[in-house]
Each structure stands twice: as C-alpha cells, then as structure tokens.
Amino acid sequence: MGSILALDYGTTRIGVAISDTLRITAQPLAVIQVEEFEERLRELIRDRDVDLVVVGLPTSLDGSEGPSAAGARRLAERVGAITGVTVEMVDERFTTATAERVLVEGNVRRRRRREVVDKVAAAVILHGYLETLP
C-alpha cells in the first residue's frame, strides 16, 4: 500500500499534501504553480510511492457545483491521464476556511498564510479522506 496524494485545486496554484504509507497522517507538502504542475506531479508520484490521488471538489453549501468544481474535475481527469494512478474526488467544503483558521490560531503571519494556505487546505482534505478509511 502506497501513499495518498491530495490536491487542492486553484486556477493559479495547486496545494499538495501527502499521507504516510500506513495512511494515518496527512502532511502539507507543496504549493505548485499551475504551469509547473504536470512535471512536479510526475516527480511526486514517482518519488513518494503514491498509488491514489484525491482531489478536493469545491461545492456550495447546497451541494451545487460552480466553475471551480468544473476546474477540479478537469484536474482530476488530467491527473489520471498523466499518471495512470487512481483518482477520487472528495468534498472539500470549508477546507480553505479550516486551513485559514488553523494558521491564524497558530499565529502564522498573514503573508506566510497566503504562501501556505493551499497546501494546508490539501492536508485538511486528505485528513478528512483518511478518516473515512477502515
């Protein structure tokens, strides 16, 4: 059993988090600029023994999907096509807000929060996914 990689979709940046191979912990890993994504993704999957990727699906409170959800679905399709790794979509409602709250409570300065919030949001997505595993 390999690691799980989680992605928090954004139009300019993609947050990345990774689990351990026992699939117990979720760690923020990187924030990747969209134009570097494919190359970095291949490296991460190869170097980190990844056999599953989860992509956060941004939905509104009523469950409807907007433009960001369509972008996340396109990202998931692209990840599967590029890597051949299994990709699952997971609900990501409130993950960025949760990540912001964690960073504020951790006394992380505003400028630094902007730099890391995407990878922390990916870790929140991954943590939620890991909690659903038997």
N, CA, C and O of each residue as an XYZ file, in Angstrom:
536
protein
N       0.850     -1.170      0.000
C       0.000      0.000      0.000
C       0.898      1.237      0.000
O       1.799      1.367      0.829
N       0.636      2.133     -0.938
C       1.444      3.343     -1.057
C       0.793      4.531     -0.375
O      -0.203      4.400      0.337
N       1.377      5.681     -0.609
C       0.878      6.933     -0.042
C      -0.309      7.448     -0.849
O      -0.554      7.027     -1.979
N      -1.033      8.372     -0.230
C      -2.119      9.074     -0.907
C      -1.698     10.531     -1.049
O      -1.218     11.146     -0.096
N      -1.881     11.070     -2.235
C      -1.594     12.471     -2.511
C      -2.930     13.202     -2.593
O      -3.863     12.715     -3.232
N      -3.031     14.358     -1.959
C      -4.253     15.163     -2.033
C      -3.952     16.472     -2.735
O      -2.886     17.060     -2.550
N      -4.901     16.923     -3.543
C      -4.741     18.163     -4.301
C      -5.881     19.122     -3.991
O      -7.052     18.743     -3.998
N      -5.517     20.367     -3.720
C      -6.481     21.450     -3.537
C      -6.387     22.330     -4.773
O      -5.423     23.079     -4.933
N      -7.381     22.244     -5.648
C      -7.368     22.931     -6.936
C      -7.484     24.441     -6.791
O      -8.252     24.952     -5.976
N      -6.701     25.138     -7.601
C      -6.815     26.582     -7.753
C      -6.441     26.939     -9.178
O      -5.757     26.167     -9.850
N      -6.879     28.096     -9.650
C      -6.596     28.466    -11.036
C      -5.139     28.850    -11.253
O      -4.647     28.764    -12.378
N      -4.437     29.271    -10.206
C      -3.018     29.626    -10.353
C      -2.094     28.721     -9.556
O      -0.945     28.504     -9.944
N      -2.596     28.187     -8.432
C      -1.783     27.330     -7.567
C      -2.576     26.095     -7.173
O      -3.801     26.129     -7.058
N      -1.847     25.005     -6.970
C      -2.465     23.769     -6.507
C      -1.756     23.350     -5.230
O      -0.541     23.156     -5.215
N      -2.527     23.214     -4.164
C      -1.971     22.759     -2.895
C      -1.840     21.249     -2.902
O      -2.692     20.543     -3.442
N      -0.762     20.757     -2.297
C      -0.481     19.321     -2.292
C      -0.188     18.866     -0.865
O       0.543     19.526     -0.126
N      -0.767     17.734     -0.496
C      -0.471     17.101      0.790
C      -0.267     15.618      0.536
O      -0.693     15.092     -0.492
N       0.387     14.947      1.478
C       0.668     13.520      1.307
C       0.454     12.774      2.615
O       0.661     13.314      3.701
N       0.037     11.525      2.486
C      -0.097     10.661      3.658
C       1.179      9.845      3.822
O       2.011      9.770      2.918
N       1.311      9.244      4.982
C       2.359      8.245      5.156
C       1.872      6.952      4.496
O       0.703      6.857      4.123
N       2.742      5.965      4.349
C       2.341      4.729      3.664
C       1.356      3.901      4.491
O       0.676      3.035      3.942
N       1.268      4.150      5.791
C       0.262      3.472      6.609
C      -1.101      4.152      6.498
O      -2.110      3.636      6.978
N      -1.110      5.317      5.856
C      -2.329      6.093      5.616
C      -2.984      6.539      6.924
O      -4.198      6.447      7.102
N      -2.141      7.021      7.821
C      -2.615      7.509      9.114
C      -2.539      9.029      9.194
O      -3.463      9.673      9.690
N      -1.446      9.602      8.711
C      -1.236     11.045      8.852
C      -1.301     11.761      7.505
O      -1.039     11.179      6.453
N      -1.658     13.036      7.575
C      -1.691     13.907      6.394
C      -0.754     15.074      6.645
O      -0.885     15.782      7.643
N       0.196     15.274      5.734
C       1.175     16.348      5.884
C       1.100     17.307      4.696
O       1.097     16.867      3.547
N       1.038     18.625      4.965
C       1.142     19.582      3.857
C       2.489     19.378      3.167
O       3.500     19.181      3.840
N       2.515     19.422      1.845
C       3.744     19.112      1.126
C       4.251     20.264      0.269
O       5.416     20.646      0.379
N       3.399     20.819     -0.578
C       3.886     21.825     -1.526
C       2.730     22.650     -2.068
O       1.566     22.255     -2.005
N       3.090     23.800     -2.599
C       2.175     24.601     -3.408
C       2.835     24.695     -4.773
O       3.955     25.189     -4.902
N       2.129     24.217     -5.791
C       2.702     24.137     -7.133
C       1.976     25.114     -8.052
O       0.746     25.146     -8.091
N       2.736     25.899     -8.778
C       2.152     26.787     -9.783
C       1.577     25.921    -10.908
O       2.166     24.903    -11.273
N       0.447     26.319    -11.446
C      -0.249     25.524    -12.462
C       0.659     25.175    -13.639
O       0.608     24.055    -14.149
N       1.487     26.122    -14.072
C       2.333     25.859    -15.241
C       3.426     24.822    -14.967
O       4.008     24.294    -15.915
N       3.718     24.520    -13.715
C       4.732     23.515    -13.356
C       4.104     22.201    -12.904
O       4.810     21.251    -12.568
N       2.776     22.154    -12.899
C       2.075     21.071    -12.228
C       2.382     19.680    -12.774
O       2.711     18.780    -12.001
N       2.284     19.484    -14.084
C       2.441     18.134    -14.632
C       3.803     17.537    -14.301
O       3.894     16.385    -13.877
N       4.847     18.309    -14.491
C       6.196     17.809    -14.206
C       6.357     17.481    -12.722
O       6.873     16.419    -12.371
N       5.918     18.387    -11.855
C       6.048     18.159    -10.410
C       5.203     16.975     -9.958
O       5.623     16.204     -9.095
N       4.011     16.827    -10.540
C       3.139     15.714    -10.186
C       3.811     14.384    -10.495
O       3.818     13.479     -9.661
N       4.367     14.266    -11.677
C       5.067     13.024    -12.044
C       6.184     12.716    -11.049
O       6.332     11.574    -10.614
N       6.967     13.731    -10.688
C       8.059     13.546     -9.724
C       7.527     13.070     -8.379
O       8.061     12.127     -7.795
N       6.483     13.716     -7.890
C       5.934     13.362     -6.581
C       5.407     11.937     -6.564
O       5.658     11.190     -5.618
N       4.686     11.561     -7.595
C       4.120     10.216     -7.637
C       5.225      9.169     -7.704
O       5.140      8.125     -7.057
N       6.243      9.447     -8.475
C       7.368      8.515     -8.586
C       8.158      8.447     -7.275
O       8.443      7.359     -6.776
N       8.506      9.598     -6.725
C       9.401      9.645     -5.570
C       8.728      9.310     -4.246
O       9.405      8.910     -3.298
N       7.422      9.463     -4.163
C       6.717      9.284     -2.885
C       5.859      8.024     -2.827
O       5.059      7.871     -1.904
N       6.010      7.117     -3.795
C       5.273      5.850     -3.791
C       3.761      6.077     -3.659
O       3.107      5.478     -2.805
N       3.223      6.940     -4.507
C       1.800      7.289     -4.471
C       1.012      6.311     -5.331
O       1.370      6.056     -6.481
N      -0.076      5.756     -4.761
C      -0.933      4.899     -5.574
C      -2.395      5.359     -5.595
O      -3.258      4.675     -6.146
N      -2.664      6.514     -4.996
C      -4.001      7.094     -5.037
C      -3.872      8.609     -4.912
O      -3.079      9.112     -4.115
N      -4.659      9.327     -5.708
C      -4.708     10.786     -5.619
C      -6.149     11.177     -5.316
O      -7.076     10.711     -5.979
N      -6.338     12.033     -4.315
C      -7.665     12.579     -4.046
C      -7.642     14.063     -4.396
O      -6.704     14.786     -4.059
N      -8.689     14.494     -5.074
C      -8.809     15.886     -5.499
C     -10.032     16.472     -4.810
O     -11.125     15.911     -4.877
N      -9.835     17.605     -4.150
C     -10.945     18.271     -3.485
C     -11.936     18.825     -4.490
O     -11.553     19.473     -5.464
N     -13.207     18.568     -4.247
C     -14.283     19.053     -5.114
C     -15.007     20.188     -4.401
O     -15.758     19.951     -3.455
N     -14.783     21.423     -4.853
C     -15.434     22.556     -4.196
C     -16.906     22.652     -4.594
O     -17.233     22.826     -5.768
N     -17.776     22.539     -3.613
C     -19.210     22.668     -3.856
C     -19.768     23.727     -2.915
O     -19.162     24.055     -1.895
N     -20.924     24.249     -3.273
C     -21.574     25.231     -2.407
C     -22.296     24.494     -1.276
O     -22.363     23.265     -1.266
N     -22.825     25.251     -0.340
C     -23.500     24.635      0.800
C     -24.656     23.739      0.391
O     -24.937     22.744      1.059
N     -25.335     24.084     -0.708
C     -26.458     23.261     -1.157
C     -26.017     22.081     -2.020
O     -26.853     21.327     -2.519
N     -24.710     21.920     -2.195
C     -24.184     20.791     -2.954
C     -24.019     21.043     -4.438
O     -23.527     20.177     -5.161
N     -24.423     22.220     -4.908
C     -24.277     22.509     -6.335
C     -22.818     22.823     -6.669
O     -22.033     23.230     -5.813
N     -22.490     22.620     -7.934
C     -21.122     22.823     -8.394
C     -21.046     24.048     -9.295
O     -21.912     24.272    -10.141
N     -19.996     24.831     -9.098
C     -19.772     26.007     -9.923
C     -18.531     25.843    -10.773
O     -18.076     24.720    -10.991
N     -17.974     26.946    -11.258
C     -16.798     26.904    -12.130
C     -15.573     26.253    -11.482
O     -14.812     25.561    -12.158
N     -15.380     26.466    -10.187
C     -14.229     25.854     -9.518
C     -14.349     24.334     -9.491
O     -13.354     23.623     -9.630
N     -15.569     23.844     -9.312
C     -15.780     22.394     -9.309
C     -15.468     21.806    -10.685
O     -14.876     20.732    -10.788
N     -15.867     22.512    -11.733
C     -15.560     22.043    -13.089
C     -14.051     21.990    -13.299
O     -13.541     21.049    -13.906
N     -13.337     22.993    -12.799
C     -11.876     23.001    -12.899
C     -11.252     21.854    -12.129
O     -10.297     21.234    -12.598
N     -11.785     21.566    -10.944
C     -11.265     20.456    -10.141
C     -11.512     19.121    -10.846
O     -10.658     18.235    -10.816
N     -12.671     18.978    -11.475
C     -12.958     17.737    -12.213
C     -12.007     17.580    -13.406
O     -11.533     16.479    -13.686
N     -11.734     18.688    -14.106
C     -10.770     18.625    -15.219
C      -9.382     18.240    -14.701
O      -8.674     17.452    -15.328
N      -9.003     18.802    -13.558
C      -7.714     18.463    -12.956
C      -7.650     16.974    -12.636
O      -6.645     16.323    -12.923
N      -8.699     16.435    -12.050
C      -8.730     15.014    -11.699
C      -8.578     14.142    -12.947
O      -7.835     13.161    -12.936
N      -9.277     14.500    -14.012
C      -9.158     13.744    -15.265
C      -7.733     13.809    -15.802
O      -7.185     12.807    -16.260
N      -7.143     14.993    -15.741
C      -5.772     15.183    -16.230
C      -4.783     14.359    -15.412
O      -3.884     13.730    -15.970
N      -4.948     14.362    -14.098
C      -4.057     13.593    -13.220
C      -4.127     12.116    -13.575
O      -3.093     11.458    -13.690
N      -5.325     11.592    -13.749
C      -5.475     10.190    -14.114
C      -4.838      9.873    -15.451
O      -4.185      8.841    -15.602
N      -5.024     10.758    -16.427
C      -4.464     10.539    -17.767
C      -2.942     10.613    -17.762
O      -2.281      9.826    -18.439
N      -2.388     11.544    -17.008
C      -0.935     11.742    -16.970
C      -0.228     10.606    -16.247
O       0.836     10.153    -16.670
N      -0.832     10.150    -15.148
C      -0.118      9.242    -14.238
C      -0.583      7.799    -14.274
O       0.189      6.894    -13.956
N      -1.824      7.570    -14.653
C      -2.367      6.221    -14.587
C      -2.734      5.799    -13.173
O      -3.140      4.658    -12.955
N      -2.597      6.707    -12.207
C      -2.929      6.427    -10.813
C      -4.430      6.639    -10.610
O      -5.027      7.498    -11.258
N      -5.037      5.865     -9.717
C      -6.440      6.035     -9.385
C      -6.658      7.419     -8.780
O      -5.875      7.871     -7.945
N      -7.734      8.090     -9.213
C      -8.058      9.428     -8.718
C      -9.485      9.404     -8.181
O     -10.393      8.882     -8.828
N      -9.674      9.971     -6.998
C     -11.003     10.096     -6.404
C     -11.276     11.555     -6.091
O     -10.375     12.304     -5.710
N     -12.529     11.949     -6.255
C     -12.959     13.297     -5.883
C     -13.545     13.225     -4.475
O     -14.258     12.279     -4.140
N     -13.237     14.239     -3.648
C     -13.782     14.283     -2.292
C     -14.317     15.686     -2.000
O     -13.789     16.683     -2.492
N     -15.358     15.738     -1.201
C     -15.966     17.014     -0.817
C     -14.937     17.864     -0.082
O     -14.278     17.396      0.847
N     -14.810     19.105     -0.504
C     -13.836     19.966      0.170
C     -14.480     21.208      0.766
O     -13.804     22.214      0.982
N     -15.773     21.148      1.033
C     -16.432     22.310      1.645
C     -15.734     22.700      2.939
O     -15.440     21.848      3.778
N     -15.475     23.970      3.091
C     -14.884     24.572      4.294
C     -13.405     24.288      4.496
O     -12.853     24.705      5.514
N     -12.734     23.597      3.576
C     -11.330     23.259      3.839
C     -10.424     24.477      3.862
O      -9.534     24.562      4.708
N     -10.629     25.420      2.956
C      -9.777     26.611      2.970
C     -10.051     27.432      4.223
O      -9.122     27.969      4.826
N     -11.309     27.534      4.618
C     -11.644     28.261      5.848
C     -11.022     27.570      7.059
O     -10.506     28.234      7.958
N     -11.070     26.245      7.083
C     -10.451     25.492      8.175
C      -8.948     25.707      8.188
O      -8.354     25.911      9.246
N      -8.330     25.660      7.012
C      -6.882     25.872      6.913
C      -6.514     27.269      7.397
O      -5.542     27.434      8.134
N      -7.282     28.272      6.987
C      -7.031     29.650      7.439
C      -7.125     29.740      8.955
O      -6.277     30.357      9.600
N      -8.156     29.123      9.523
C      -8.348     29.169     10.972
C      -7.179     28.525     11.706
O      -6.695     29.066     12.700
N      -6.725     27.377     11.223
C      -5.580     26.693     11.830
C      -4.349     27.590     11.792
O      -3.618     27.691     12.778
N      -4.124     28.232     10.666
C      -2.949     29.100     10.523
C      -3.050     30.341     11.406
O      -2.055     30.763     11.996
N      -4.241     30.925     11.500
C      -4.431     32.093     12.366
C      -4.207     31.691     13.823
O      -3.512     32.383     14.567
N      -4.805     30.561     14.225
C      -4.636     30.090     15.603
C      -3.186     29.736     15.906
O      -2.756     29.794     17.058
N      -2.437     29.370     14.875
C      -1.017     29.068     15.038
C      -0.140     30.306     14.959
O       1.087     30.209     14.917
N      -0.785     31.487     14.938
C      -0.065     32.768     14.888
C       0.836     32.907     13.664
O       1.896     33.528     13.730
N       0.407     32.328     12.554
C       1.156     32.467     11.306
C       0.814     33.830     10.703
O      -0.357     34.183     10.564
N       1.836     34.574     10.354
C       1.628     35.920      9.803
C       0.861     35.862      8.480
O       0.937     34.881      7.741
N       0.129     36.926      8.206
C      -0.741     36.994      7.022
C       0.000     36.662      5.730
O      -0.499     35.886      4.915
N       1.176     37.235      5.535
C       1.940     36.981      4.301
C       2.295     35.502      4.181
O       2.165     34.912      3.108
N       2.737     34.913      5.270
C       3.097     33.489      5.277
C       1.851     32.627      5.056
O       1.917     31.606      4.371
N       0.716     33.033      5.633
C      -0.530     32.273      5.438
C      -0.870     32.170      3.964
O      -1.255     31.102      3.487
N      -0.731     33.283      3.231
C      -1.022     33.260      1.791
C      -0.127     32.269      1.064
O      -0.545     31.655      0.082
N       1.105     32.110      1.543
C       2.058     31.206      0.891
C       1.740     29.734      1.151
O       2.041     28.883      0.313
N       1.138     29.423      2.296
C       0.981     28.018      2.678
C      -0.456     27.525      2.753
O      -0.680     26.323      2.896
N      -1.443     28.422      2.661
C      -2.825     28.012      2.877
C      -3.264     26.904      1.923
O      -4.043     26.038      2.321
N      -2.794     26.902      0.686
C      -3.228     25.885     -0.280
C      -2.757     24.490      0.115
O      -3.513     23.526     -0.012
N      -1.518     24.367      0.593
C      -1.049     23.035      0.990
C      -1.670     22.601      2.315
O      -1.868     21.407      2.543
N      -1.976     23.551      3.184
C      -2.669     23.202      4.423
C      -4.100     22.768      4.103
O      -4.609     21.829      4.714
N      -4.750     23.435      3.159
C      -6.093     23.021      2.729
C      -6.052     21.609      2.145
O      -6.955     20.811      2.397
N      -5.016     21.295      1.372
C      -4.865     19.935      0.834
C      -4.712     18.927      1.969
O      -5.242     17.819      1.887
N      -3.995     19.300      3.025
C      -3.839     18.406      4.178
C      -5.174     18.206      4.895
O      -5.456     17.111      5.381
N      -5.990     19.249      4.962
C      -7.321     19.127      5.564
C      -8.177     18.174      4.729
O      -8.876     17.322      5.278
N      -8.124     18.316      3.413
C      -8.847     17.409      2.513
C      -8.393     15.971      2.754
O      -9.216     15.067      2.901
N      -7.090     15.772      2.793
C      -6.539     14.427      2.968
C      -6.892     13.856      4.331
O      -7.240     12.680      4.437
N      -6.809     14.665      5.367
C      -7.159     14.191      6.710
C      -8.608     13.697      6.733
O      -8.905     12.640      7.288
N      -9.504     14.477      6.122
C     -10.901     14.064      6.053
C     -11.068     12.748      5.311
O     -11.862     11.898      5.713
N     -10.319     12.582      4.231
C     -10.388     11.333      3.469
C      -9.862     10.165      4.303
O     -10.478      9.100      4.341
N      -8.733     10.364      4.965
C      -8.146      9.293      5.778
C      -9.097      8.853      6.887
O      -9.123      7.680      7.260
N      -9.872      9.789      7.407
C     -10.832      9.467      8.468
C     -11.929      8.519      7.979
O     -12.556      7.834      8.787
N     -12.167      8.475      6.666
C     -13.217      7.602      6.125
C     -12.719      6.188      5.851
O     -13.518      5.285      5.602
N     -11.404      5.994      5.896
C     -10.849      4.674      5.594
C     -11.056      3.728      6.771
O     -11.019      4.147      7.929
N     -11.275      2.444      6.465
C     -11.459      1.475      7.559
C     -10.176      1.250      8.337
O     -10.159      0.467      9.286
